[in-house]
Amino acid sequence: MTVPVAGRGPQVQGVAGLFLALSTIAIGLRCYTRTFIVKSFGLDDWSALIAWVFFVFFCTFAISGVHYGTGQHAVDLPPADIPVGLKWWWACEPVYVLSNMCLKFSIGVMLLRITVARTHKIIIWTVVVVLEVYGAFYFFLFVLQCRPSAYFWTRYTGGKGTCIDPTITVDATYVYSAVSCWADWTLAIIPVFIVWNLQMNIRTKVGLSFILAMAAVASVATIIRIPYVKDLANAADFLYATTDVAIWSTAETGIGIAACSFATIRPLFRNFFLRSRLLGGSSSRGNSKSNPWPSSGRPGYIRSESRGGQESFGLRTDIGKNQGVTTVIASDADVEKGEEKLPIQGSSRKQSFGHSRGNGWNNSESKLHDSSDEEQNWGFGIRKTTVQTQVAD
């Protein structure tokens, strides 16, 4: 039978539900971004996805345990429900460790993908290896702390077996928390050194460093949990005494998965805003009442348009198949004199384009005037474009 949820059980349920939903949304956006936008679903993404799967099991076990006494005092529980509640609590711990091992591995691989310096790679690999090795040790320590493992929950109903001294588990948990914090903050600081020498402005560097270091916020929950670790040795009222450990362990993993995933979805937002700007620009051009270049139904040629005093370039559609285009770029001095520079046959840059029809169509040329005696007259930027249409022979 299940007991009514009371005591601090609703807190455990609420935190588990909140971070399960948050991590699910984050991992969903990550998978979509990496699969359909970036089109590069890598090892770090697979590792993050596996971490989320373990976290789903963790939250499911935690919520199920609430219905059998997690968060409640032993004196308020039916004796038959205490072993069931302890069984669900025990099941949470292994998947919690596995989820965090996959999560930290994902963060390390993500940073290795953008790391160039050998020193940075050595630091990242050292952090990942130390964390994974100790995580494996802690996993087996918890699973095998009682022999048989079922004695962890059957000892309250007359089961037979032995367990190690609870202080060993407490001390190992302290060390695991310290190693986890050390790994989080090291992996958070490394991105600053990775992007510092990149060719980008300070604002971009700070933003990129912040994004890459987001996963370190999970260490905040780890630090808050440390004072409550001692309650793991409270065998008399275990399900109530370990409520804070359960809550902050849930927050630690949930925040880590969400932050690690949000750090990878920048291309999704960039793609969204780019599409919005393009749609907005198309709408504004579609509402224009005038079109300086009539359409002939043959798109694919260069044309220039003036909007708000600024020159922009698009596709010309008014040029027939038997016509060519010569574009002449004039300098500031030419504009002030009211002159138009004609193409000079001796110019050093020449590009022919178009579809050949005999020899006439290939006579269309784009030339840049660079006569040495007039270089001094060129100003900064393009001030005038003269388009001449020549009928091919």
Stockholm file with secondary structure:
# STOCKHOLM 1.0

chainA/1-393         MTVPVAGRGPQVQGVAGLFLALSTIAIGLRCYTRTFIVKSFGLDDWSALIAWVFFVFFCTFAISGVHYGTGQHAVDLPPADIPVGLKWWWACEPVYVLSNMCLKFSIGVMLLRITVARTHKIIIWTVVVVLEVYGAFYFFLFVLQCRPSAYFWTRYTGGKGTCIDPTITVDATYVYSAVSCWADWTLAIIPVFIVWNLQMNIRTKVGLSFILAMAAVASVATIIRIPYVKDLANAADFLYATTDVAIWSTAETGIGIAACSFATIRPLFRNFFLRSRLLGGSSSRGNSKSNPWPSSGRPGYIRSESRGGQESFGLRTDIGKNQGVTTVIASDADVEKGEEKLPIQGSSRKQSFGHSRGNGWNNSESKLHDSSDEEQNWGFGIRKTTVQTQVAD
#=GR chainA/1-393 SS CCCCCCTTHHHHHHHHHHHHHHHHHHHHHHHHIIIIISCCCCHHHHHHHHHHHHHHHHHHHHHHHHTTTTTSCGGGSCTTHHHHHHHHHHHHHHHHHHHHHHHHHHHHHHHHTTCCCHHHHHHHHHHHHHHHHHHHHHHHHHHTSEESTTHHHHGGGTCCCEECCHHHHHHHHHHHHHHHHHHHHHHHHHHHHHHHTSSSCHHHHHHHHHHHTGGGGHHHHHHHHGGGGGGGGCCTTHHHHTHHHHHHHHHHHHHHHHHHHHTTCHHHHHHHHHHHHHHHHHHHHHTCSCCSSCCCSCCCEEEEEEETTEEEEEEECCCCTTEEEEEEEECHHHHHHTCCCCCCTTCSEEEECSCCSTTTGGGCEEEECCCGGGGGGCCSSCCEEEEEEEECC
#=GC SS_cons         CCCCCCTTHHHHHHHHHHHHHHHHHHHHHHHHIIIIISCCCCHHHHHHHHHHHHHHHHHHHHHHHHTTTTTSCGGGSCTTHHHHHHHHHHHHHHHHHHHHHHHHHHHHHHHHTTCCCHHHHHHHHHHHHHHHHHHHHHHHHHHTSEESTTHHHHGGGTCCCEECCHHHHHHHHHHHHHHHHHHHHHHHHHHHHHHHTSSSCHHHHHHHHHHHTGGGGHHHHHHHHGGGGGGGGCCTTHHHHTHHHHHHHHHHHHHHHHHHHHTTCHHHHHHHHHHHHHHHHHHHHHTCSCCSSCCCSCCCEEEEEEETTEEEEEEECCCCTTEEEEEEEECHHHHHHTCCCCCCTTCSEEEECSCCSTTTGGGCEEEECCCGGGGGGCCSSCCEEEEEEEECC
//
